[in-house]
């Protein structure tokens, strides 16, 4: 793994496993309290120089980082595959999106976000300055190691902050690689990586030298971050349990696209469709359509493994706790040669009661539950009836019916006749127990900035 001056010192080694085989691979350094303190001090020292650059120069350096990432795309692919086991076909698109997003924020930072400049008071002229928070701790999960890191560090850097990136303990590879490239493109200690476990993350959050925290992960871990962060700015993305409302006139491609989205990354996506809700009149047709589509997807051939043994145990526990009357209507088989490692097959579960753990909890696996409701109001209540509110989708041809549901769904992102389709220009963020704050789009810049009003007496 590549190292930089801000990444080398560590107190122990972190054992790593290949999720495709379950076998050990080369360990990573663990960042103890001393390493965290040194990284925070280095980030603070680098802050005035980075924040003091013109937006044009900051943009040029971010573009240089994007070019380095593009030149080393195959290195990123290997780093991501080592930690996640994802198929190369999935990773190629993800890495391209990450590079594009760095370039997006390199351009976005040169736009004018000032909302109220001008002559607002008699004899006075006013304007608003957007200033960086300072040192930002970005703590990201293992499901999309590079992508979640870029979602956090790209707008934070563009806004003038220095960033300390804490990757998940099972997937440090791409974080160390991008930190090495950032040192070359941006300058020393503007973006550093601190691999390690929960203790590393907590030490970083509790550091008084950190001005803002961007966290993506579980609800329990997010609450712990908030408790330790005090009054500092915190942006949280805490997962989801997305509903897909399938109306009787849904397009023929609905089943293939839903199953594709639910098994992408082995279902380990916060916004992945997890709960299919439909009317009783079309219920058996929907179940059969999803089962047929799932029969064409194979772990190993079409999607990768779960990330770690804890996630395997968690998924298995949820499924074992399901109601005895639940129907498993999809073929429960793995691809050839995928008996080792952390593999699980895609599943469609029918006749699932509303209080079932597979409905109420974030499954985070290649599983779709299907429920039948009496009318569209019941569909809406069921869709909004879980604690999560990150994403949802509606499938149907009746424009009025689809838009009525889309506007009433309580979710930060809603798709119509598609799912899991995102771009840097459009915001993404949760509600309720899915967290708060905005990723993607120019709005994400304001997560890492503070407005300052300046008013001048010109009489």
Secondary structure, DSSP 8 states (H G I E B T S, - for coil): ----TTT---SEEEEEE-TTT--EEEEEEE--HHHHHHHHHHHHHHHHHHHTS-HHHHHHHHHHHHHHHHHTHHHHHHHHHHHH---HHHHHHHHHHHHHHHHHHHHHTTS---SS-B--STTEEEEEEEEE-SEEEEE--STTHHHHHHHHHHHHHHTT-EEEEE--TT--HHHHHHHHHHHHHH-TTSEEE----HHHHHHHHH-TT--EEEEES-HHHHHHHHHHHTTSEEEEE----EEEEE-TT--TTHHHHHHHHHHGGGG--TTSEEEEEEEGGGHHHHHHHHHHHHHT--BTTTB---SSHHHHHHHHHHHHTS-TT-EE-S-----TT-SSSS----EEEES--TT-HHHHS---SSEEEEEEESSHHHHHHHHT-SSEESEEEEE-S-HHHHHHHHHHS-SSEEEES--S---TTS-B--EETTEE--BSTGGGGGGGEEEEEEEEE--
